[in-house]
Amino acid sequence: YLGERQIPLEMCVVSNIKTQVCKTFKEHPVRNYFKEGLMVTINSDDPTMFNTSITNEYLVLIQKFGFSLEEIRKVNFNSIQASFMTDREKDKMKETFNKEWKGLTSKYFKK
């Protein structure tokens, strides 16, 4: 149902570990949800309370769950898609994001 309707799932991985919703990173479902095609978005919950940031959440996805840069890009696109912007605004945001993404990845992740 969630995948079929592409209902966004706001995942706050660090918060989930620190509050022991999941006792370990291995138990956290973020990788499986993403693999199953669910619309996973990544969020920082309460950055001050959990001593995290959105950047740190992405690092956790890469370091603990093996997310690739392309998967991180997809997670960001999911966030845009899940937003309350109009379809036109979403398209513009995706276009802007893609330009910035290409610039950053070509600068810092040369092949």
SEVOKOL-262170 format. One line per 4 residues: number of its first residue (from 1); their letters; for each residue x, y, z of C-alpha. Coordinates in pm, whole numbers, plus 32768, in hexadecimal, padded with zeros to 4 digits. Example, Ala and Ser with C-alpha at 12.3 -4.5 7.8 and 13.67 -1.06 7.14 Angstrom:
BEGIN
1	as	84CE/7E3E/830C ~ 8557/7F96/82CA .
***
This chain:
BEGIN
1	ylge	8000/8000/8000 ~ 8112/80F8/8060 ~ 81DD/80AB/7F28 ~ 80B3/809C/7E42 .
5	rqip	803D/81F4/7EB1 ~ 819E/827D/7EE6 ~ 814A/82F9/8042 ~ 827F/83A9/80CE .
9	lemc	8330/830E/81F9 ~ 83F4/840B/82C6 ~ 8520/8351/834C ~ 85EF/83E7/8467 .
13	vvsn	86FA/82DD/848D ~ 87D4/837A/859D ~ 86A3/83D6/866C ~ 861A/8274/8645 .
17	iktq	8760/81E4/86CC ~ 8788/82DD/87E9 ~ 8620/82AC/885D ~ 864B/8133/882E .
21	vckt	8528/8112/873F ~ 8631/803A/8697 ~ 8741/7FB5/877A ~ 8849/7F9F/8669 .
25	fkeh	8881/8025/850B ~ 8864/7EBF/848F ~ 86FD/7EB2/8510 ~ 8698/7FF8/8469 .
29	pvrn	85B3/7FC0/833B ~ 8625/80E8/8267 ~ 86F1/8015/8172 ~ 85DE/7F12/8146 .
33	yfke	84D0/8019/811C ~ 859F/80C9/8012 ~ 85EE/7F80/7F60 ~ 847C/7F2A/7F5A .
37	glmv	8435/806F/7EA0 ~ 838C/8127/7FBC ~ 83A4/82A2/7FB5 ~ 84AC/82CE/80C2 .
41	tins	850A/842F/812B ~ 8622/847C/821F ~ 85F5/8575/8336 ~ 86B7/85E5/8468 .
45	ddpt	8590/85E7/855D ~ 8612/86D1/866D ~ 877D/872A/8619 ~ 87CB/87C7/876A .
49	mfnt	8733/86AF/8838 ~ 87D8/8598/8770 ~ 891D/8649/8715 ~ 88EF/860B/85A2 .
53	sitn	88B2/86C5/845E ~ 8827/866C/830C ~ 898E/864C/8290 ~ 89D8/8555/83A7 .
57	eylv	889D/8490/8353 ~ 8918/846B/81EC ~ 8A71/83FE/8268 ~ 89C7/82F6/833F .
61	liqk	890E/8276/820B ~ 8A59/8256/8151 ~ 8B2E/81CF/826E ~ 8A38/80EA/8323 .
65	fgfs	894D/8081/820B ~ 8A2B/8095/80D6 ~ 8958/8191/8019 ~ 89F6/8202/7ED3 .
69	leei	8A02/836A/7E5C ~ 88EE/8318/7D64 ~ 8816/8292/7E7F ~ 8857/83CE/7F4A .
73	rkvn	87E9/8498/7E1A ~ 86AB/83C8/7E06 ~ 8662/83FF/7F78 ~ 8681/8576/7F3C .
77	fnsi	8595/855F/7E13 ~ 84A0/84A4/7EF2 ~ 84A9/85C9/7FE4 ~ 845C/86BD/7ECD .
81	qasf	8343/85DE/7E4F ~ 82B2/85BC/7FB0 ~ 82B2/8734/7FEB ~ 817E/880F/7FE1 .
85	mtdr	81FC/88D2/7EB3 ~ 8131/88DB/7D74 ~ 8198/87EC/7C5F ~ 822E/8912/7BA4 .
89	ekdk	82FA/897A/7CD4 ~ 836C/8812/7D07 ~ 83E2/87FC/7B9E ~ 84A5/8940/7BC5 .
93	mket	853B/88CB/7D0E ~ 85A4/877E/7C72 ~ 8646/8837/7B52 ~ 8704/891B/7C42 .
97	fnke	8765/87F6/7D1C ~ 87E9/8731/7BF1 ~ 88C6/8853/7B85 ~ 8955/887B/7CE3 .
101	wkgl	897C/8703/7D0E ~ 8A3E/86E0/7BC9 ~ 8B22/87FE/7C2F ~ 8B67/876E/7D87 .
105	tsky	8B95/8607/7D1C ~ 8C79/865F/7BF9 ~ 8D4C/873A/7CDD ~ 8D68/8651/7E09 .
109	fkk	8D2D/84F7/7D77 ~ 8DF8/84E7/7C3A ~ 8DE6/839C/7B82 .
***
